[in-house]
């Protein structure tokens, strides 16, 4: 049988020192290293989550544009935006309707999810983005509401549609006549689109607290100080420290040419 190992006796009559543990400083260093490792893992996960939510929102918005085109092919017009109280149904002004296309809020409304048969919806029938916020929707009122009036474009003729519809700018700096019917991009920038007939946009992650920067305030939101008009701003996301403030809105717009193509295929035009 093997004998247990016995530690050697001290050479000069001393005692064996007790086992040494970690000092407070060493423990603090270990905890700091662990915190850095965990933080390094969480940051990529947070970034991945935001990328996923952005992709999901973009997919929902693209589906919404397709639903708008399908509605137009079936009804000869685009739907009006909904309101917070319309329960996901398009909202007409008093005395308005499909016959005259007079919407209650052309530029400051919600995507009418119940009218379009889309999901997911909130309790008011509004389509939600990946952050749980309702998608916004605007439609042009040019040419006497031609695009929201049944067969309105057919009556006017494609060649006679006005060239100035909804306008998408790359910056909110110097927007001319903001909050009025003649709102336009600053002369210092080139518009992304001047003839968009509909805009679908998400307020992004900061929906409840954002919207006060120079750029986001031009896209209707709960905190905007600018009255809704035909101008919308779209560009890559920027942080709160950026010159024009935080911007995380996602904006899609519908070209009249895409609309015409779909209506021709449906036999609604010319």
N, C-alpha and C positions, 0 to 999 in steps of 0.2 A: 504494500500500500504506500502511495506517495505521500510523503510528509508535507504538511502545509508550509509554504514559504514564510519564513520569519524575517522581518526587516532587520538589517544589521544594527547592532548597538552603536550608539554614538562613540566616536573614537576618543573623545577627551572628556568623557563624563557628563556631556550635555544631555538634553532631552530631545526627543523627536518632535519637530514642529508640527502643529495641527494642519490639516488640509486647508488650503487657501481658497476662498470664494471670490466672486466678482466684486469689484469696488463699485461705488455709486457712479463714478465717472465712466467706467467700462459699460455698465448697464445703460447709461444714457446714450453712449455711442451706439450700442446695439439697437436700442429702440429707434434712434434716429435713422440708422440704416434701414430698418424694417419699414419705417414711415416713408422713406424715400422710394423704396421698392414698391410699396402698395400704391403710393401716389403716382408713380410712373406707370403702373398698370391701369389705374382708374382713368387717367387722362385719355389714353387711346380709346378706352371703352366709351367715354363720354363723347369723344369726337365721332366714333363709329355710330353711336346712337343718333347724333344730330344728322349725320350723312344719311342714315336710314330714314329718318323722319322727313328730311328734305326730299328724298327720292319718292317716298310714298305720297307726299303732298303733290309733287309734280305729276305723278301718275294719276292721282285723283283729279287734278285740274285738267289734264289732257282728256280724261274720260268725260269731264264736264263739257269741254268744248265740242266733243263728238256728240254728246247728248243735245247740245244747243243746235247743232247742225241737223240732227235727226228730227228735233222738234220743228225746225224751220221747214224741212222737207215735207213733213206731214201737215203743217198748218199754214205754210206760206208766209211765215214771219218768225222773228225771234221772240222769245218770251220777255216780259217785263221783269225787272228785278223784284224780289220779295222784300218785305219789311220785317222788323223784329216781331210784329204782331200779326203777320199774314199767315203764320203756320206753314211756311214752305211753299205757299201758293204765290204766283206772280201777282203784283199789285198794280191796279190801274188808278189813275186820278179820278176824282169825282166827275161823273159823266163820261169817263173814258171806257175803253174796251178794245177788243180786237179790231173793231171796225175803224177806229181812229188811231189806235196804237198809243194813246196818251198814258204813259206810265206815271205812277205817283212819285217815283224817284229814279230818274234815268241814270244818274251818276253815283248815287250813294245808296246802294241796296245790297241785298244778299242773294246768293245763288238760290233760286227757288227749287230746292231739292224734291219736294213733293210733286211739283208740276212736272219735273223732268224724270221722276222715278229713280233718283239716285240714292246712294248710301255711302258712308254712315251719316245719320241725321241726329240733331239734338232735339230737345223737347219742343222747339219751335219749327221743326221741319227744315232746318238749314243744314247744308252739307258741311261736314267738319274736315279740317286738315289733320295732319298727324299729331299736332299739338292740342287737339280738341277745340280749336277755334273755328267759327263759321267762315266759310269762304265768301268773299265779296264779289259782286258782279255789277258791271256797268254796261250800258248799251247806248248807242248814239240816238239822238233825237233829231238829227239833220234831215233835210228834205221832208219836212212835215211828218216826222215819225215813220218814214217809209219802211224802216227795217222791223218795226214792231207792229205795223198795220198790215192786216191780212192782204196779201198780194200787192203791197205798197210799192215794192221795187218793180214788179211787173208792170204796174200802171205808169210809173215814171220812165222806165227803160234804163237798162244798165248803163248806157252811154251818158245818161243825163244825171247820174248820181253825183252829188257834190264831192269834191276831192278832199275837203276838210271834214273829218269826222272826229273820233277820239284820237288824242295825240299822246304818244309815249316818248318821254324825254329821258336822257341819260343823267340828268341832274336837276335838282329843284332850284338851283341858283338863278335868281333873276327871272323867274317865270313871269311872263307879261300878263297883266290883267287877271291875276289869280283870283279865283272865286267868282268869276263872271263868265258869261257865255262866250266871250272872245278870248279866253285864256289860251296862252300859247307858250312854247318853249322860249327861253332866252335866245336872242339873236346870236349869242356867242357859242351856242351848241347846236349840233345837228340832231334832229329828232330821229328816233328809231322808226317811228311810224306816225303818219299824219292822217291816215285814212282807216284806222282800225274801227271796226263797227261794234265790237264788244271786247271787254276786258274782264278776265277772271283773275283775282289775286288773293293770296294768303298774306295775313299780317305777320306770319312767322312766329318764332318762339316768344318774342317780346310783345305779343299782341296786347297784353293787359297793361304794360308799363311803357311801351315805346310809342312811336308816332309823333314825337315832339321835335325831332331833328329836321333840318332843312329839307331833306329828301322825303322822309316818311310822311311828313305832314301833308304832302300833296296827294297821298293815297288815302281815301277816307278811312278813318279809324276812330276809336272812342276818344283819343286824346288830341286829335288834330285841331289846330286853330285856324285852318284854312277851309272855307266853304267848298264843298264838292263842286268840281267843274270838269271839263272834258280832258284835262291834263293828268297824266299818270307818270310816275317815275319808276324806272327799272335799271338796276345795275347789280354788280356782284356785292355780296355782303361786306359791310364795314363795321368796325367796333365803335363803341361809344366815344372813343377819343378821336375819331376821324373828324375832318374839317366840317362835314355836314351831318355829324352825329351818327348814331347807330342806324344801320339799315339791314334788315333781314327779310324784307318783303319778297315774295315770289310772284312775278307778274307774267301772265300770258295774254296775248291779244289775238283776235280773229281778223284776218285779212278779208276784205270784200271779195277778192278774187277766189279765195277758198269757198266762201259762201256762194258766189255765183256758180262755181263749178258743181257744187253739191245740188243746188237748185235746178240747174240744167239737167243733171242726171236724174233728178226726181220728176222732171217734166213740169216744173213750176216756172221756169224761165226758158226761152225769152218770152 
